[in-house]
């Protein structure tokens, strides 16, 4: 069974920073891509950042310049460094992994709350 476990969420004030981690474990093939999604209250889940095996990354316009995705392939881990956080960043953040077979796995999410 493949599992993704997120950590690092919490409550911060506007302008603060958090670093999310996601560790994949279990019987997995080579990772093709890992990324982060988020779902704010009452809204649809949206992509935030993605990293593919070639080294390419992309970001949602709303977070570009503030968030940075990075990977440690040897540890099957992906990180999301979030700086200059805004109240609109408040959401449950989900890790997603796609392996070389194009199978996709999701974590259960970690809450990020940005408020004064």
N, C-alpha and C positions, 0 to 999 in steps of 0.2 A: 504494500500500500504506500502510495506517495502522499506525503504530507508537507504542507507549507505552514510555517508558524511565524507570524509577525510579532514584533515587539518594538518598544520605544515610543509608543504613543503617550499622550498625556495632555495636560492643560497648561497653556502658556499665555502670556500677555501678547498683544500685538507687537510685532517687531522682534519677538523671540525666535528661538531656533529649537528644532528637534531633529533627531536622527533616527529614522526607522530602519529596522533590520528584518530580513526575511530569510529563513533557513529552510531549504528543501531537504527532505530526508526520505528514505525508503528506496524502493526498487525503481530507479530512474535511468533513462538513457541520457546521452549527451544533451545538455541544455542548449536549446536554440535561442531562446529569448526569455528574459525576465522583465517584468514591469510592475508598475504601480497604478492602481485605479483608486478612485474615491467615490463615495456616495454621501452627499449632504442630505440632511433631513428633508423628506418630501421631494427629492429630486432623483433623476436617473443616474445610474453609475456612469462615470466618465473616466477616460484614460488620463493619466497624469504624466507618466514618464515611462519610457521603454528603452531597454538595452538589448541588442541582438549580438550574436556570437562574433560577427564581423567587427564589432566595436562601435557600430553606429548607434547613436542615441537620438531620441526625439522627445519633445516636451509639449505639453499643452501650452498654448499662448498665455494662459492665465498664471502659469508658474515659471515660465522661461526667465532665466536670469536670477531666480531665487532658489530653485530646487536643483539638486544634482543627483543623478542616479549613478551608482557604481556597482561593480560586481567583483566577487572573489570566486572564480569558477572552481578552484580547488576545494572550496568549502561549500559549494552550492548555495551561496549567499548573495543576496542583493541588498543594497542600502539605498536609502533616500535621505539625503541631507536637505533639510528644509530651513531656510533662512528668511528673515524679514516676513514672518508669518502674519497673515491678515485674518480678520474674522471670517471672511468668505472661504478660507481654507478649512474651516471646521467641517469635518466629515469623518466617516469611517474609511480608513485606508486599507485597501486590499492588495495583497501580493498575487501576481499571476506568473506562472511558469509555463512555457511551451518547450517541449523536448524535441529531439531530432525526428521523432515519429509524428510530430505535429499534434501530439496529445497535450491538452491544456489542463492545468491544475490551479486551484484557487486556495488561498488562505482564508481564515475566518474573519480577518479584519482586526484593526487596532484603532481605537478612537483617538482623534486629534481634535482638541477644542482650543480655540483661540478667542479669548475674551479679556476684557479689562477687569 
